Amino acid sequence: MNVQSILKLLKKGMVDGIVISNSKELHKDQCIPCLEGKQHHAMIPSESNVESPRVLHRMYLDVCGPMETTTWKGYCYFVTFIDSYSHCLVVKLIKLKSKVPKLTKEYLE
């Protein structure tokens, strides 16, 4: 947690037993372990700078699974295809991850 969050918890009386120094410089220091642990991050842009001039020019594919619960037909994975130009999303159910290359080829044809 960052120092400001801990101080806020103390001020609201949500924690007991923490002793904080009265140093004014406390909140200005950067925590090296936090920085090394990558607890800081850059802002995520709301728009992409990658252009897709036409349908199927850039596709995003993701495989998810295996799910804890399978369908009654035995599907335990799903694949998503997203077209960057049209933002069309297609979800396909599969039983085995080894079927992804064949399914991708069929989708693109």
C-alpha positions as CSV (number, residue, x, y, z in Angstrom):
1,M,0.0,0.0,0.0
2,N,1.1,3.5,-0.5
3,V,1.7,5.9,2.4
4,Q,-1.3,8.1,1.6
5,S,-3.6,5.0,1.8
6,I,-2.2,3.9,5.1
7,L,-2.5,7.5,6.6
8,K,-6.2,7.6,5.4
9,L,-6.9,4.3,7.2
10,L,-5.3,5.6,10.4
11,K,-7.3,8.9,10.2
12,K,-10.5,7.0,9.8
13,G,-9.6,4.7,12.7
14,M,-9.7,1.6,10.6
15,V,-6.4,0.2,11.9
16,D,-4.7,-0.1,15.3
17,G,-1.1,-0.5,16.4
18,I,0.7,1.3,13.5
19,V,3.2,4.0,14.6
20,I,3.9,6.6,11.9
21,S,6.8,9.1,12.1
22,N,5.9,12.8,12.2
23,S,8.4,13.5,9.4
24,K,7.0,15.7,6.6
25,E,9.3,14.0,4.2
26,L,7.7,10.6,4.7
27,H,5.1,10.9,1.9
28,K,7.6,12.3,-0.6
29,D,10.0,9.3,-0.6
30,Q,9.5,6.7,-3.2
31,C,9.4,3.1,-2.0
32,I,12.1,1.2,-3.9
33,P,10.6,-2.3,-3.3
34,C,7.3,-0.9,-4.6
35,L,8.9,0.5,-7.7
36,E,10.8,-2.8,-8.2
37,G,7.6,-4.7,-7.8
38,K,6.1,-2.6,-10.6
39,Q,3.3,-1.2,-8.5
40,H,3.4,2.0,-10.6
41,H,1.9,2.0,-14.0
42,A,1.5,4.2,-17.1
43,M,-2.0,5.4,-18.1
44,I,-3.8,3.2,-20.6
45,P,-4.8,5.2,-23.6
46,S,-8.5,5.2,-24.3
47,E,-7.9,5.0,-28.1
48,S,-5.5,2.8,-30.1
49,N,-3.0,4.4,-32.5
50,V,-3.0,1.3,-34.6
51,E,-5.1,1.7,-37.8
52,S,-6.9,-1.0,-39.6
53,P,-7.8,0.0,-43.1
54,R,-10.2,-2.8,-43.9
55,V,-12.1,-5.8,-42.4
56,L,-9.8,-8.8,-41.5
57,H,-6.7,-6.6,-41.8
58,R,-5.9,-7.0,-38.1
59,M,-7.6,-9.8,-36.0
60,Y,-7.3,-10.5,-32.3
61,L,-7.8,-14.1,-31.1
62,D,-7.9,-15.4,-27.6
63,V,-8.3,-18.9,-26.2
64,C,-9.9,-19.3,-22.8
65,G,-10.1,-22.4,-20.7
66,P,-10.3,-25.1,-19.6
67,M,-13.4,-24.1,-17.7
68,E,-14.3,-25.9,-14.4
69,T,-17.7,-26.7,-15.8
70,T,-18.1,-28.2,-19.3
71,T,-21.2,-27.9,-21.5
72,W,-23.4,-30.9,-21.8
73,K,-21.8,-31.5,-25.2
74,G,-18.3,-31.5,-23.7
75,Y,-17.0,-28.1,-24.6
76,C,-14.6,-26.7,-22.0
77,Y,-12.8,-24.0,-24.1
78,F,-13.9,-21.0,-26.1
79,V,-12.1,-18.9,-28.7
80,T,-12.8,-15.2,-29.4
81,F,-12.1,-13.6,-32.7
82,I,-12.3,-9.8,-32.8
83,D,-11.9,-7.7,-36.0
84,S,-10.1,-4.5,-35.3
85,Y,-11.8,-2.6,-38.1
86,S,-15.4,-3.5,-37.6
87,H,-15.1,-4.5,-33.9
88,C,-17.1,-7.7,-34.8
89,L,-16.8,-10.3,-32.1
90,V,-17.3,-14.0,-32.7
91,V,-17.1,-16.6,-30.0
92,K,-16.7,-20.3,-30.8
93,L,-16.8,-23.2,-28.4
94,I,-14.2,-26.0,-28.7
95,K,-13.4,-29.2,-26.8
96,L,-9.7,-29.2,-27.3
97,K,-7.1,-26.4,-27.7
98,S,-5.5,-28.4,-30.6
99,K,-8.6,-27.4,-32.7
100,V,-7.7,-23.7,-32.6
101,P,-5.5,-23.6,-35.8
102,K,-8.2,-25.4,-37.8
103,L,-11.0,-23.2,-36.4
104,T,-8.9,-20.1,-37.2
105,K,-8.4,-21.1,-40.8
106,E,-12.1,-21.9,-41.2
107,Y,-13.0,-18.5,-39.7
108,L,-10.7,-16.6,-42.0
109,E,-12.0,-18.4,-45.2
